[in-house]
């Protein structure tokens, strides 16, 4: 892989290689991909040196309590970073592995950024993205209605289409790129549909069902009506829908030119279902395009070509589940009695995944473990500290 130049998308040879790699990428061992990615990143790594970002966490916290949306991102941590880095963010995000992209100073607080402050900032930024304070993401219909699978997921807000919001999405794409390069993962809970679109892969109806189960059930029932003995004669009393789709934010969009004037009928119901699925899948394609634009300013396109959507999600977000056995394997113990160590692991094993993540975030500033054994550059340490009474 190292002898193949797949960075020149305009070259005809590249297009041939790209198609070939797409066909065999699932058969390439992850370790081979990881080594290739690392060598690729080394070619254009930049130094962030003494770049500093001032974060007013108190301002962000107080605003979050108002219930308002920071549409211009002036109060949130996300917005404070965006406005300070500006459009030159690739210069800061093309970092070396395990390095921070910039130094963070919490104004009014005494924290010194040895890495933990940066990671905590990224974690809080992700919390903002998946909340009411920023307009970029909203709960999926499954999340809002508490139905179907993946009820914890968030999706892009189709209404976030202003010029400024699209710049925010581009910046987010850059943050995703730096997460891959530096392994400072983003704790985002986004559906498969999002990751497939970011990669450039066409999602299917099952991906939409993971976002909106009620919508898919309705469409499935419509298509299967003839199997339930319903024909054109019975149709009038069943529905008065038009050729419009209800998007994730509750807004309406015509799925066909003049759709608000076209009545859903027994004969056109299958066309209606197909168009609704297509519209819903691509309801935020504009925003996806801008995320991808920012992503590719930080990460070469070959990365997207060589991973599937699940690998892409893990590279950006890390692994959600905290495996205690893996943590234990990468732990250094100093001066702790064996019985006390055993008790510690028993307690930690009994933690829920949420509590395990809280523990990791408390000691490390992040709540995701490295993806592979080779990425453990820093051990988890258990050290016995005696209490001295004066």
N, C-alpha and C positions, 0 to 999 in steps of 0.2 A: 504493500500500500504506500510506503514512503516514497517510492520511485514514480508514483503517478501524480501528475499535476491536475487536480480537479477544481482549481480555483478560477479558471478562465471560462466563464459560462458562454462567451461568444464564440468559442472555438468549436468546430464541428466534432472534433475528437472528444471534447468534453461531453457533448450531448450523447454520444455513443456510450461513453464510460458511465455517464450518469444513469442511463437506462439500464445498463448491465448491473451496476451496483445496486440499484433499486430492487432488482429481481433477486439478488443473492444476499442482501443485507441481513436477512433473518438467519442466514447460515454462518455469518461471521461471528466468531467468539467475541464476547464483550471485552475481554482483556485486549484483544487485537485492536478493537475500535478505540478503547480508552488510550492505548499507547499512541495510536495515530493522532487522536485529537490533541493529546498533550504536545506532540511534536509540531502539530499545526499551530497551536496557540503560541508556542515559543518563537515563531517567525515574526509575530507582530505585537508581542507584549510591550506595553508602555510603562514607564515609571510614574507613579502618582506622587512620589516624593512627599512634599510637605503640604499637600492640598488639605485645607481644613474646612469643615462645615460646622456652622453654629446652629444648634437645635434648641429651640425654646419649647421644651416639653410641657411646661406649665400652660403655655398659650394653647398648645394642641389639646391638652386635657380639658381645660376650661371650655374650649369650643365644643368638644365632643359631648359635653353635658347640656348644651343648649338645644340639642335635637335638630339643629340646622345642618344643611349640606354646604360644604365648602366648595362651591362651584368654580371658584377661581384658584383654589388651592393656595391660599395665603396663610392659613392658620395651621393646617395639618403638617405632620412630619414629612409626608410625601411631598407636599407642596413646597415646604421650606428647602428640601434637598433639590427639587426640580429647579426652583428659581435661582439657587446659588450655583448649580453646575451649568445650567443653560444648555445650549445645543452642542456644547463640546464634550458631552458626557462620554463618548467613546474613548477619549483620551484618558479618562479616569477608570473606565470599566474594563479595559484590556489589561487586567492585572495578572500577576503570577498566581499559581495555585496556592490556596490557603492565605493569601494576602488580602487585606482590606483595600477597598477602592479609594478611600479617603479617611482622614482623621475626623473624629466627631468630638465636639465640645458641647456638653450639656450646659447651657447658660444658667447660672444660678445654682449649679450643682458642682460637687467636688470631684466627679469621676474623671479618671485619666484613661484615655483610650489605648489600651494595650491589645485591643482586638475585641474584647468583650463588649465595650460600649458600641462599637460599630455593629456587631451582631445583634445586640439588643435593639438598636435603631432600625435595622432591617426587619426584625420581628414585629416591632410596633407599626412599622410602615405597612406590613402585610395585614395586620389587624385592621388598620384604617381602610385599606382597599376592600375588605370584606365586612363593611359596616355601612351605616347610613351617612357617615361624615364626608365621603367622597362619592361623586356621581358616576363612577366608571363601572362598577359592578352592582348587581342586584341578586337577590336570592332567586334560584331557579323556581319555576312553578311547583316542582316536587317539594322543594324546601319550604316554600310559602304555604302550600296546602297540606304538607305532612303526609304525602302519598308516594307510592312507588319506592324505587331504590335510590340510593345516593342522595338522601334528603339533606345532607350537609353541604351540598355544592352551591357555588355561586356562578353566575354567568354574566356576560357583558351586557350592559344596559344599552339597548338599541337606540335609546333617545340621546345618548351622549355622542353627538355628532358635530358640535361646534368646533371651530378651528383650534381653540385652546384645548378642548378635550381630546382631540385627535393628536395633539402634541403630547399630551399626558400619556396616551396609549403608546406612542412611539417611545417615550422615555421608559415606560414600563417594559417594552420589548428590550431596551438596552439593559435594564436591571435583570431581566431573565438571562441575557447573554452573560452578564458578569457573574451570575449565580453558577453558570456552567463552568466558566473559566476559573473562578476563585473558590468554588464549592461553598460559598456562603449562601445556602439554599433559601429560597423564598417559600414561606409556609402558606401556600395558596391551595385552596380546595376547588378546583375547576374540573368540569366534566370531560369525558373522552372526546366529545364533540369539539371542544376548544382545542385540544392538543392535535387532533387530526387536521383541523383547519389550519393551525399554525404550521404544521409540517407540509401542508399542501395536499393532503389526502382527503378524498371525499367521504364524509360521514354517511351513515345510513339511518334507516328508521329506528333501529335499536338504539343508536346513539341519541336520537331525539327523545325516545321513550325514557332514557335515563335523566332527561331534563324535564319533560312534561308528559307524565304517564296519562293524565286525563285527556290530553289532546290526542294522543295515539289511540287510546281506547275508543274515543268518539269516532275517529277516522276508520278504525278497524270495524266498528259496528256498522258504519255507513256502507263500507265496501261489501260486507257480508250480509246485507239485508235480504238479498234474493235467496240466500240459504235459509233464512228464517220465514220464508213464505210471503215476504212483502214484495209487491210489484208496483208498477207505475200508478195504478189506480189508488193504492193506499198511501201514496207518498205525500199528498197535499196536507194531510192532517199530522204529519210527522215533523216537518221542519220548514222554516221560512228563511233559511240562511242564504247569504249572497257569497260571491266569490271574493271574500276577504278573509284574512287570517288574523287571529289575535296573537300578538307578539308577547314576549316574556314580560314586558313592562305594562301589558294590558292595552297597548295602543293597537289600532287596526291598520292593516296594509292590504291593498288590492293585490291579489295573486295573479291577476290577469288584467290587461288593459280594459277599463270600463267595468271592472269586477263588481263594483257596488250596484251596478244595474243588471248583473247576470244572476238569475235565480239558480240555486242548487236544485237539481232535479235527479230523478232516478237514473236517467240516461247519462248524465254528466258527473255522477258522484265519484267515479274512479278518477277522472281527470282532476276533479276538485281535490281529492285526497292527495294525489301526487304533487299538485301545485302547492298545497299547504305544507307538505313535508319539505319540499324544496325551499320554500320561502322561510320557514322556521329555521331550517338548518343554516341558511345564509343570512339570517336577520341582522347579524352584526359583522358581515363580511368587510365592510368599510373599516371598522375598528381593528379587525384581525389584520388587514393589510398594513395598517400603521404600526401595530405591534411587531409584525414581521419585519417591517422596514427598520425599526429601531434595533431589533434582534440581530439583523444581518449587518448592522453597522459595528457590532461588537464581536459577532461570531461568524466565521465563514459559512457559506451556504452548504458546503460539503457536509457539515455536521448534521443538518436537517436531512440530507439525502441518505445518510448512512445509519440512521436510527429509526425505529418505529415510534409510534405516538406514545407508547408506554415508557420506552426508554427516555424519550424526550422529557416526559413529565418527571421521571426520577432524577434526571440530570439537573432540572431546574428546581425541583421541590424537595429532593431527597426522598428517603423512605419514611413514611408516616409511623409505621410500627416500630417500637423500641424493643429490640430483641435483647433480653437480659443476658443471654449466653454470650452474645457478641460483645456486649459491654464488659462483661466479666473477663472475657479473653483479652481485652485491651485495657485492663486495669492494673496499676502498680500499687502494691500494698506496702506500707511502711509502718512498722511498730505496732500493729493492731493485733491483739490476741485472736487466735483462731476462732474461738467461740463467738467473739464479737463480730468478726468478719462474716461468719456463717449467719448470724442473726441479721446482719445488714442485708445480705443477699435474699434472705427469706422475706424480709419486709418489702424490699424492692420488687421481688417477684410477685408479691400480692397486690402491688399497685395496678390500677387501671392504666390503659394506654395514655389517657389524658394526664394522669398524675405522673406517669413516667416522663412524659414530655415536659411537664412543669419542672421536674427534678433536673432534667438535662438542661433546660433553659436557665435554671437558677445557677448551676455550676459552670455553664459553658456559654451562655448568651444565645443559644440556639436550641431548637427542640427536635432536630433531625440528626441521625447518625451518618457517618460517611457511607458511601455506596459500596465500597469494597475494602478488603483488608489492607490493600496497598495505600489507601487514602487515609489511613489512621497515622497521621504524623504527630499526634499529641495524645498521650495516654490519659485515661481517667485515673485519678490518684486518690487512694484512701490513706490518710495519714493520721496517726494517733497523736493528739495534742493533750498533754497533761495540764491540769489546772493548778496554778501556783497561788496559794493563799498567803497574803502578806499580813 
